[in-house]
Amino acid sequence: AAALSAPPRLEANYRDQFFGAAGGGAAVPPPINHSGAVTTSGRALFGMEAEDYARRAAKWEALQASGAEDEAVAFVEAAASGEAPRADGESLQGWLGDGVVLCAVANALRPGAIKKINRGSKLAFKHLENLSAFTRFCREVVGLATADIFDPLDLFHGRDMVAVVLCLLALKRAVASADDPA
């Protein structure tokens, strides 16, 4: 009985694919496209994730150029009345990321609106509780539209800071129109 083996043609194709037609050369992998983006934390992004990151970065740069970030920071600093002033060079996400300043803004605008503020905690879920309390305040007390309110995870992770700034500006407009007697 003859031993079973793969047909020579399939064997040759397999060998040619991985070792070249001569059979003895090293395999040459196809070129890799390294045209992805790199986040500020140094993590490499590729494909749709890189495109999304680039789109958000372009929006953020345009927002900063328009002065909207400065307007939102001025509103928060005025409303929080010295709760935690922004340090020179501190990022917006670093300043607002734990939610304490935003809860202070909510309580300054409507005293007692947020009863429990988790101060000084290094636990992520405590920060997210603060951020969720602020977004709940914006939605239920002030009446901002859901489209105007950022996702707490976007601020916590620094993913969509444009949405955070736009939410703060919408809050500023809502407060100004509520205070306007006309």
SEDRENRO-272903 format. One line per field, with one value per residue (C-alpha): y negated, x, z negated. Coordinates in steps of 0.001 Angstrom, whole numbers, plus 500000, padded with zeros to 6 digits. Layout:
residues N
c2 = c(Y;...)
c1 = c(X;...)
c3 = c(Z;...)
***
This chain:
residues 182
c2 = c(500000;496574;493967;491112;487689;484288;483832;482336;479279;478198;478864;476674;473840;473888;473915;471111;468962;469081;469709;468274;470136;471375;473134;472142;468400;466774;465734;462060;460720;458232;454574;453198;449845;447754;444747;444799;442102;442064;440814;438446;441468;443073;445799;446528;446385;447803;447911;446444;445742;443612;441779;441083;439825;437545;436186;435426;433832;431552;430528;429834;427651;425698;425229;423971;421581;420142;419304;421533;423414;420151;419008;422281;422115;418526;419563;422485;420408;417636;420032;422236;419093;420342;423979;425232;422742;424160;424388;422914;425458;427918;429669;429258;432996;432939;430036;431291;435048;435882;433938;431940;428564;429338;430318;427042;425198;427002;426135;422522;422239;424085;424449;428003;429450;432047;433261;435571;434599;437156;434974;436142;439683;441441;444096;443942;444824;441894;439538;441031;440555;436842;436531;438398;436143;433089;434443;435377;431790;430445;432685;432666;429339;427013;428820;429125;431337;434770;433844;430965;433142;434997;438625;438812;441423;439032;436507;439119;440694;437415;438861;436105;432827;430931;432319;431203;427618;427461;428721;426035;423351;424673;424541;420972;419983;421742;420019;416636;417031;418159;415107;412759;411239;410666)
c1 = c(500000;501248;501604;499157;500675;499514;499497;502817;501103;499537;502788;504671;502120;502398;506196;506275;503922;506048;509595;509677;509768;513326;512280;515246;514823;513353;509731;509182;506052;503912;504590;502661;500927;501877;499759;497789;497517;499115;497193;498659;499200;501326;498867;498903;495579;494774;491849;488537;489795;492630;490196;487865;490771;491959;488424;488059;491515;490632;487362;489236;491822;489064;487225;490365;491083;487563;488063;485196;487395;488488;484857;483824;486756;485869;482246;483267;485784;483222;480433;482574;483787;487226;486357;489431;491026;492647;496405;498575;499065;496566;494445;490698;490300;492771;490935;487373;487981;487091;483811;484338;484555;481503;479479;480550;479289;475938;475600;476566;473879;471196;472173;471754;471302;474010;473923;476947;480250;483060;486080;489669;488921;491284;488694;487452;483866;483676;484796;482190;479517;480397;480328;477019;475523;476552;475090;471884;471764;472120;469342;466821;467304;468445;466608;469408;468691;470295;472270;473890;475101;478402;478860;480662;483043;484102;485328;486755;488844;489418;487886;485482;486430;484544;481277;482316;483012;479794;477835;479354;478511;474935;474699;475988;473331;470565;471541;471788;468357;466821;468279;467115;463760;462637)
c3 = c(500000;500923;498165;498350;498929;500094;503845;504977;506484;503129;501354;503846;503529;499754;499910;502515;500449;497305;498525;502016;505320;504795;501616;499484;498920;495841;495860;496631;494962;496836;496042;493081;493328;490284;491183;487927;485281;481847;478814;476236;474003;476735;477723;481457;483285;486691;489089;488024;484524;485961;488237;485300;483202;486016;486514;482792;482653;485587;483892;480653;482410;484173;480876;479148;482026;481746;478064;476917;474457;472824;472618;470963;468507;467591;466980;464751;462792;462225;461274;459017;457220;456301;455565;457403;459786;462904;462565;465306;468054;466588;469186;469142;468608;465718;464097;464512;464701;461087;461288;458074;459836;461975;458897;457274;460376;460124;456428;457102;459767;457751;454072;452838;456316;455721;452149;452135;453749;453583;452792;452676;453770;456143;457001;460576;459747;457291;460054;462372;459676;459552;463342;463545;460867;462908;466155;464292;462966;466508;467809;464940;463166;465940;468728;471271;474256;474204;477333;475409;472520;472636;471652;468266;469667;472443;469894;467547;470322;472205;475372;476445;474823;477536;476145;472641;473758;475771;472753;470533;473089;473363;469563;469613;472182;470232;467000;468725;470328;467017;465248;468034;466956;470564)
***
